[in-house]
Amino acid sequence: MKRQKRDKFERAHNKGYNAGISGKSTESCPFSATDIREQWLGGWREARTDVAEGYFH
């Protein structure tokens, strides 16, 4: 059975989330395409909110 490849937007969001948890800045976003970059930034913002609320140290 073939594995279905994950959506590029979902992947960008997850990478942004992981970067946010790691404490990286928005300048570390590797994407230049606006729509994918916005997904990455959305994940990053979500992670920073989670960190601020105490979910991660």
PDB file with one MODEL, atoms N, CA, C and O in Angstrom:
MODEL        1
ATOM      1  N   MET A   1       0.842  -1.181   0.000  1.00  0.00           N
ATOM      2  CA  MET A   1       0.000   0.000   0.000  1.00  0.00           C
ATOM      3  C   MET A   1       0.889   1.247   0.000  1.00  0.00           C
ATOM      4  O   MET A   1       1.835   1.343   0.782  1.00  0.00           O
ATOM      5  N   LYS A   2       0.581   2.185  -0.871  1.00  0.00           N
ATOM      6  CA  LYS A   2       1.365   3.417  -0.955  1.00  0.00           C
ATOM      7  C   LYS A   2       1.027   4.347   0.198  1.00  0.00           C
ATOM      8  O   LYS A   2      -0.127   4.465   0.610  1.00  0.00           O
ATOM      9  N   ARG A   3       2.055   5.001   0.706  1.00  0.00           N
ATOM     10  CA  ARG A   3       1.838   6.017   1.736  1.00  0.00           C
ATOM     11  C   ARG A   3       1.492   7.327   1.064  1.00  0.00           C
ATOM     12  O   ARG A   3       2.145   7.740   0.106  1.00  0.00           O
ATOM     13  N   GLN A   4       0.469   7.970   1.570  1.00  0.00           N
ATOM     14  CA  GLN A   4       0.073   9.251   0.996  1.00  0.00           C
ATOM     15  C   GLN A   4       0.979  10.348   1.538  1.00  0.00           C
ATOM     16  O   GLN A   4       1.196  10.445   2.746  1.00  0.00           O
ATOM     17  N   LYS A   5       1.496  11.161   0.653  1.00  0.00           N
ATOM     18  CA  LYS A   5       2.376  12.252   1.047  1.00  0.00           C
ATOM     19  C   LYS A   5       1.570  13.347   1.744  1.00  0.00           C
ATOM     20  O   LYS A   5       0.481  13.712   1.301  1.00  0.00           O
ATOM     21  N   ARG A   6       2.117  13.856   2.826  1.00  0.00           N
ATOM     22  CA  ARG A   6       1.412  14.910   3.547  1.00  0.00           C
ATOM     23  C   ARG A   6       1.353  16.199   2.743  1.00  0.00           C
ATOM     24  O   ARG A   6       2.227  16.486   1.925  1.00  0.00           O
ATOM     25  N   ASP A   7       0.326  16.948   2.989  1.00  0.00           N
ATOM     26  CA  ASP A   7       0.094  18.224   2.333  1.00  0.00           C
ATOM     27  C   ASP A   7       1.242  19.192   2.649  1.00  0.00           C
ATOM     28  O   ASP A   7       1.709  19.246   3.787  1.00  0.00           O
ATOM     29  N   LYS A   8       1.696  19.953   1.650  1.00  0.00           N
ATOM     30  CA  LYS A   8       2.829  20.869   1.854  1.00  0.00           C
ATOM     31  C   LYS A   8       2.503  21.968   2.858  1.00  0.00           C
ATOM     32  O   LYS A   8       3.391  22.458   3.555  1.00  0.00           O
ATOM     33  N   PHE A   9       1.227  22.358   2.933  1.00  0.00           N
ATOM     34  CA  PHE A   9       0.833  23.382   3.895  1.00  0.00           C
ATOM     35  C   PHE A   9       0.884  22.828   5.325  1.00  0.00           C
ATOM     36  O   PHE A   9       1.321  23.510   6.252  1.00  0.00           O
ATOM     37  N   GLU A  10       0.438  21.601   5.482  1.00  0.00           N
ATOM     38  CA  GLU A  10       0.493  20.954   6.796  1.00  0.00           C
ATOM     39  C   GLU A  10       1.941  20.783   7.245  1.00  0.00           C
ATOM     40  O   GLU A  10       2.272  21.004   8.410  1.00  0.00           O
ATOM     41  N   ARG A  11       2.801  20.387   6.303  1.00  0.00           N
ATOM     42  CA  ARG A  11       4.224  20.225   6.607  1.00  0.00           C
ATOM     43  C   ARG A  11       4.853  21.540   7.020  1.00  0.00           C
ATOM     44  O   ARG A  11       5.633  21.586   7.971  1.00  0.00           O
ATOM     45  N   ALA A  12       4.520  22.616   6.310  1.00  0.00           N
ATOM     46  CA  ALA A  12       5.064  23.935   6.638  1.00  0.00           C
ATOM     47  C   ALA A  12       4.588  24.373   8.016  1.00  0.00           C
ATOM     48  O   ALA A  12       5.369  24.919   8.795  1.00  0.00           O
ATOM     49  N   HIS A  13       3.321  24.139   8.323  1.00  0.00           N
ATOM     50  CA  HIS A  13       2.770  24.500   9.631  1.00  0.00           C
ATOM     51  C   HIS A  13       3.503  23.744  10.743  1.00  0.00           C
ATOM     52  O   HIS A  13       3.879  24.334  11.756  1.00  0.00           O
ATOM     53  N   ASN A  14       3.701  22.447  10.549  1.00  0.00           N
ATOM     54  CA  ASN A  14       4.388  21.631  11.552  1.00  0.00           C
ATOM     55  C   ASN A  14       5.837  22.076  11.751  1.00  0.00           C
ATOM     56  O   ASN A  14       6.330  22.114  12.878  1.00  0.00           O
ATOM     57  N   LYS A  15       6.511  22.408  10.659  1.00  0.00           N
ATOM     58  CA  LYS A  15       7.899  22.885  10.766  1.00  0.00           C
ATOM     59  C   LYS A  15       7.957  24.224  11.508  1.00  0.00           C
ATOM     60  O   LYS A  15       8.870  24.459  12.300  1.00  0.00           O
ATOM     61  N   GLY A  16       6.998  25.082  11.252  1.00  0.00           N
ATOM     62  CA  GLY A  16       6.925  26.356  11.959  1.00  0.00           C
ATOM     63  C   GLY A  16       6.651  26.157  13.436  1.00  0.00           C
ATOM     64  O   GLY A  16       7.233  26.838  14.280  1.00  0.00           O
ATOM     65  N   TYR A  17       5.769  25.227  13.746  1.00  0.00           N
ATOM     66  CA  TYR A  17       5.446  24.922  15.145  1.00  0.00           C
ATOM     67  C   TYR A  17       6.698  24.441  15.879  1.00  0.00           C
ATOM     68  O   TYR A  17       6.995  24.894  16.984  1.00  0.00           O
ATOM     69  N   ASN A  18       7.424  23.523  15.252  1.00  0.00           N
ATOM     70  CA  ASN A  18       8.648  23.007  15.868  1.00  0.00           C
ATOM     71  C   ASN A  18       9.699  24.105  16.046  1.00  0.00           C
ATOM     72  O   ASN A  18      10.419  24.122  17.044  1.00  0.00           O
ATOM     73  N   ALA A  19       9.782  25.003  15.096  1.00  0.00           N
ATOM     74  CA  ALA A  19      10.730  26.118  15.206  1.00  0.00           C
ATOM     75  C   ALA A  19      10.324  27.039  16.352  1.00  0.00           C
ATOM     76  O   ALA A  19      11.179  27.536  17.085  1.00  0.00           O
ATOM     77  N   GLY A  20       9.032  27.265  16.507  1.00  0.00           N
ATOM     78  CA  GLY A  20       8.538  28.116  17.590  1.00  0.00           C
ATOM     79  C   GLY A  20       8.821  27.527  18.955  1.00  0.00           C
ATOM     80  O   GLY A  20       9.198  28.244  19.882  1.00  0.00           O
ATOM     81  N   ILE A  21       8.641  26.227  19.082  1.00  0.00           N
ATOM     82  CA  ILE A  21       8.928  25.553  20.354  1.00  0.00           C
ATOM     83  C   ILE A  21      10.419  25.633  20.666  1.00  0.00           C
ATOM     84  O   ILE A  21      10.810  25.771  21.825  1.00  0.00           O
ATOM     85  N   SER A  22      11.243  25.547  19.634  1.00  0.00           N
ATOM     86  CA  SER A  22      12.699  25.599  19.812  1.00  0.00           C
ATOM     87  C   SER A  22      13.203  27.000  20.126  1.00  0.00           C
ATOM     88  O   SER A  22      14.373  27.181  20.464  1.00  0.00           O
ATOM     89  N   GLY A  23      12.321  27.995  20.016  1.00  0.00           N
ATOM     90  CA  GLY A  23      12.714  29.363  20.326  1.00  0.00           C
ATOM     91  C   GLY A  23      13.335  30.113  19.163  1.00  0.00           C
ATOM     92  O   GLY A  23      13.920  31.179  19.352  1.00  0.00           O
ATOM     93  N   LYS A  24      13.216  29.569  17.968  1.00  0.00           N
ATOM     94  CA  LYS A  24      13.779  30.252  16.795  1.00  0.00           C
ATOM     95  C   LYS A  24      12.929  31.465  16.437  1.00  0.00           C
ATOM     96  O   LYS A  24      11.752  31.536  16.790  1.00  0.00           O
ATOM     97  N   SER A  25      13.532  32.409  15.738  1.00  0.00           N
ATOM     98  CA  SER A  25      12.811  33.618  15.344  1.00  0.00           C
ATOM     99  C   SER A  25      12.085  33.395  14.017  1.00  0.00           C
ATOM    100  O   SER A  25      12.314  32.404  13.325  1.00  0.00           O
ATOM    101  N   THR A  26      11.217  34.327  13.683  1.00  0.00           N
ATOM    102  CA  THR A  26      10.491  34.247  12.417  1.00  0.00           C
ATOM    103  C   THR A  26      11.435  34.399  11.229  1.00  0.00           C
ATOM    104  O   THR A  26      11.100  34.011  10.110  1.00  0.00           O
ATOM    105  N   GLU A  27      12.607  34.961  11.474  1.00  0.00           N
ATOM    106  CA  GLU A  27      13.599  35.126  10.404  1.00  0.00           C
ATOM    107  C   GLU A  27      14.141  33.786   9.917  1.00  0.00           C
ATOM    108  O   GLU A  27      14.731  33.718   8.839  1.00  0.00           O
ATOM    109  N   SER A  28      13.952  32.725  10.691  1.00  0.00           N
ATOM    110  CA  SER A  28      14.469  31.416  10.300  1.00  0.00           C
ATOM    111  C   SER A  28      13.519  30.658   9.376  1.00  0.00           C
ATOM    112  O   SER A  28      13.774  29.500   9.046  1.00  0.00           O
ATOM    113  N   CYS A  29      12.431  31.294   8.956  1.00  0.00           N
ATOM    114  CA  CYS A  29      11.484  30.656   8.040  1.00  0.00           C
ATOM    115  C   CYS A  29      12.175  30.352   6.717  1.00  0.00           C
ATOM    116  O   CYS A  29      12.706  31.260   6.077  1.00  0.00           O
ATOM    117  N   PRO A  30      12.174  29.088   6.299  1.00  0.00           N
ATOM    118  CA  PRO A  30      12.878  28.713   5.068  1.00  0.00           C
ATOM    119  C   PRO A  30      12.070  28.922   3.789  1.00  0.00           C
ATOM    120  O   PRO A  30      12.591  28.710   2.695  1.00  0.00           O
ATOM    121  N   PHE A  31      10.816  29.331   3.905  1.00  0.00           N
ATOM    122  CA  PHE A  31       9.948  29.438   2.730  1.00  0.00           C
ATOM    123  C   PHE A  31       9.856  30.871   2.221  1.00  0.00           C
ATOM    124  O   PHE A  31       9.833  31.821   3.003  1.00  0.00           O
ATOM    125  N   SER A  32       9.804  31.011   0.905  1.00  0.00           N
ATOM    126  CA  SER A  32       9.664  32.338   0.320  1.00  0.00           C
ATOM    127  C   SER A  32       8.291  32.537  -0.318  1.00  0.00           C
ATOM    128  O   SER A  32       7.832  33.671  -0.458  1.00  0.00           O
ATOM    129  N   ALA A  33       7.632  31.443  -0.706  1.00  0.00           N
ATOM    130  CA  ALA A  33       6.292  31.544  -1.289  1.00  0.00           C
ATOM    131  C   ALA A  33       5.323  32.016  -0.204  1.00  0.00           C
ATOM    132  O   ALA A  33       5.279  31.445   0.886  1.00  0.00           O
ATOM    133  N   THR A  34       4.560  33.043  -0.501  1.00  0.00           N
ATOM    134  CA  THR A  34       3.709  33.699   0.497  1.00  0.00           C
ATOM    135  C   THR A  34       2.748  32.754   1.198  1.00  0.00           C
ATOM    136  O   THR A  34       2.649  32.780   2.424  1.00  0.00           O
ATOM    137  N   ASP A  35       2.034  31.917   0.444  1.00  0.00           N
ATOM    138  CA  ASP A  35       1.031  31.055   1.064  1.00  0.00           C
ATOM    139  C   ASP A  35       1.651  30.010   1.987  1.00  0.00           C
ATOM    140  O   ASP A  35       1.104  29.719   3.051  1.00  0.00           O
ATOM    141  N   ILE A  36       2.780  29.448   1.590  1.00  0.00           N
ATOM    142  CA  ILE A  36       3.445  28.448   2.429  1.00  0.00           C
ATOM    143  C   ILE A  36       4.107  29.140   3.622  1.00  0.00           C
ATOM    144  O   ILE A  36       4.093  28.612   4.734  1.00  0.00           O
ATOM    145  N   ARG A  37       4.681  30.313   3.394  1.00  0.00           N
ATOM    146  CA  ARG A  37       5.306  31.075   4.479  1.00  0.00           C
ATOM    147  C   ARG A  37       4.278  31.428   5.548  1.00  0.00           C
ATOM    148  O   ARG A  37       4.590  31.374   6.738  1.00  0.00           O
ATOM    149  N   GLU A  38       3.067  31.786   5.152  1.00  0.00           N
ATOM    150  CA  GLU A  38       2.026  32.112   6.112  1.00  0.00           C
ATOM    151  C   GLU A  38       1.636  30.902   6.948  1.00  0.00           C
ATOM    152  O   GLU A  38       1.321  31.046   8.130  1.00  0.00           O
ATOM    153  N   GLN A  39       1.650  29.719   6.357  1.00  0.00           N
ATOM    154  CA  GLN A  39       1.372  28.500   7.118  1.00  0.00           C
ATOM    155  C   GLN A  39       2.475  28.268   8.160  1.00  0.00           C
ATOM    156  O   GLN A  39       2.188  27.920   9.306  1.00  0.00           O
ATOM    157  N   TRP A  40       3.726  28.462   7.758  1.00  0.00           N
ATOM    158  CA  TRP A  40       4.846  28.292   8.675  1.00  0.00           C
ATOM    159  C   TRP A  40       4.724  29.278   9.833  1.00  0.00           C
ATOM    160  O   TRP A  40       4.893  28.907  10.995  1.00  0.00           O
ATOM    161  N   LEU A  41       4.428  30.542   9.506  1.00  0.00           N
ATOM    162  CA  LEU A  41       4.301  31.566  10.538  1.00  0.00           C
ATOM    163  C   LEU A  41       3.117  31.280  11.469  1.00  0.00           C
ATOM    164  O   LEU A  41       3.189  31.556  12.666  1.00  0.00           O
ATOM    165  N   GLY A  42       2.040  30.732  10.925  1.00  0.00           N
ATOM    166  CA  GLY A  42       0.895  30.354  11.750  1.00  0.00           C
ATOM    167  C   GLY A  42       1.276  29.291  12.756  1.00  0.00           C
ATOM    168  O   GLY A  42       0.877  29.363  13.918  1.00  0.00           O
ATOM    169  N   GLY A  43       2.044  28.300  12.323  1.00  0.00           N
ATOM    170  CA  GLY A  43       2.536  27.261  13.233  1.00  0.00           C
ATOM    171  C   GLY A  43       3.468  27.839  14.279  1.00  0.00           C
ATOM    172  O   GLY A  43       3.417  27.460  15.449  1.00  0.00           O
ATOM    173  N   TRP A  44       4.323  28.760  13.850  1.00  0.00           N
ATOM    174  CA  TRP A  44       5.265  29.399  14.768  1.00  0.00           C
ATOM    175  C   TRP A  44       4.517  30.187  15.848  1.00  0.00           C
ATOM    176  O   TRP A  44       4.843  30.092  17.031  1.00  0.00           O
ATOM    177  N   ARG A  45       3.513  30.966  15.433  1.00  0.00           N
ATOM    178  CA  ARG A  45       2.721  31.746  16.399  1.00  0.00           C
ATOM    179  C   ARG A  45       1.982  30.837  17.377  1.00  0.00           C
ATOM    180  O   ARG A  45       1.916  31.123  18.573  1.00  0.00           O
ATOM    181  N   GLU A  46       1.429  29.743  16.863  1.00  0.00           N
ATOM    182  CA  GLU A  46       0.723  28.790  17.718  1.00  0.00           C
ATOM    183  C   GLU A  46       1.665  28.208  18.773  1.00  0.00           C
ATOM    184  O   GLU A  46       1.293  28.080  19.940  1.00  0.00           O
ATOM    185  N   ALA A  47       2.873  27.861  18.365  1.00  0.00           N
ATOM    186  CA  ALA A  47       3.862  27.310  19.289  1.00  0.00           C
ATOM    187  C   ALA A  47       4.272  28.341  20.335  1.00  0.00           C
ATOM    188  O   ALA A  47       4.385  28.010  21.515  1.00  0.00           O
ATOM    189  N   ARG A  48       4.498  29.587  19.918  1.00  0.00           N
ATOM    190  CA  ARG A  48       4.900  30.623  20.869  1.00  0.00           C
ATOM    191  C   ARG A  48       3.791  30.870  21.896  1.00  0.00           C
ATOM    192  O   ARG A  48       4.079  31.141  23.062  1.00  0.00           O
ATOM    193  N   THR A  49       2.532  30.779  21.472  1.00  0.00           N
ATOM    194  CA  THR A  49       1.408  30.898  22.402  1.00  0.00           C
ATOM    195  C   THR A  49       1.424  29.743  23.397  1.00  0.00           C
ATOM    196  O   THR A  49       1.231  29.949  24.595  1.00  0.00           O
ATOM    197  N   ASP A  50       1.653  28.529  22.902  1.00  0.00           N
ATOM    198  CA  ASP A  50       1.708  27.362  23.783  1.00  0.00           C
ATOM    199  C   ASP A  50       2.844  27.489  24.793  1.00  0.00           C
ATOM    200  O   ASP A  50       2.683  27.145  25.964  1.00  0.00           O
ATOM    201  N   VAL A  51       3.991  27.984  24.336  1.00  0.00           N
ATOM    202  CA  VAL A  51       5.134  28.174  25.240  1.00  0.00           C
ATOM    203  C   VAL A  51       4.786  29.220  26.297  1.00  0.00           C
ATOM    204  O   VAL A  51       5.085  29.026  27.475  1.00  0.00           O
ATOM    205  N   ALA A  52       4.164  30.315  25.897  1.00  0.00           N
ATOM    206  CA  ALA A  52       3.801  31.385  26.826  1.00  0.00           C
ATOM    207  C   ALA A  52       2.770  30.912  27.859  1.00  0.00           C
ATOM    208  O   ALA A  52       2.748  31.393  28.992  1.00  0.00           O
ATOM    209  N   GLU A  53       1.923  29.968  27.455  1.00  0.00           N
ATOM    210  CA  GLU A  53       0.908  29.454  28.375  1.00  0.00           C
ATOM    211  C   GLU A  53       1.447  28.337  29.250  1.00  0.00           C
ATOM    212  O   GLU A  53       0.716  27.801  30.083  1.00  0.00           O
ATOM    213  N   GLY A  54       2.724  27.973  29.076  1.00  0.00           N
ATOM    214  CA  GLY A  54       3.372  27.030  29.963  1.00  0.00           C
ATOM    215  C   GLY A  54       3.318  25.576  29.535  1.00  0.00           C
ATOM    216  O   GLY A  54       3.622  24.695  30.338  1.00  0.00           O
ATOM    217  N   TYR A  55       2.939  25.296  28.289  1.00  0.00           N
ATOM    218  CA  TYR A  55       2.890  23.908  27.840  1.00  0.00           C
ATOM    219  C   TYR A  55       4.284  23.330  27.624  1.00  0.00           C
ATOM    220  O   TYR A  55       4.472  22.116  27.704  1.00  0.00           O
ATOM    221  N   PHE A  56       5.257  24.188  27.352  1.00  0.00           N
ATOM    222  CA  PHE A  56       6.634  23.746  27.138  1.00  0.00           C
ATOM    223  C   PHE A  56       7.547  24.632  27.989  1.00  0.00           C
ATOM    224  O   PHE A  56       7.193  25.760  28.334  1.00  0.00           O
ATOM    225  N   HIS A  57       8.708  24.111  28.315  1.00  0.00           N
ATOM    226  CA  HIS A  57       9.655  24.886  29.139  1.00  0.00           C
ATOM    227  C   HIS A  57      10.682  25.544  28.263  1.00  0.00           C
ATOM    228  O   HIS A  57      11.566  26.240  28.763  1.00  0.00           O
TER     229      HIS A  57
ENDMDL
END
